[in-house]
């Protein structure tokens, strides 16, 4: 079963849900702004994505620009920042069986569910 890390206020995230429904695959939705990820959960997501923590930070968010931009952080510090500010986590993210993709562009999801 797939898991979609979802923000219902995000059009790209809503599109991802629609794509999953149209593909008729089993999935669960985790609204990570309401059901926040723990440090270990987010670290696991990053491992599944095979990216660095900075790769899933939404660096255009105001909170990033005002509080964190231009500073050096370790991977663990970045994960902690995202756990404390989940709005900074890139979305949507689709996970399954120890792998995952960031749904930007949406074609990433299409390719992932074809596997």
ABEGO torsion letter per residue (X at the ends): XBBBBBBAABAAAAAAAAAAAAAGBBBBBBBAAABBBBAAAAAAAAAAAGBBAAAABBAABAAAAAAABGBBBBAAAAAAAAAABAAABBOBBBBBGGBBBBAOBAAAAAAAAAX
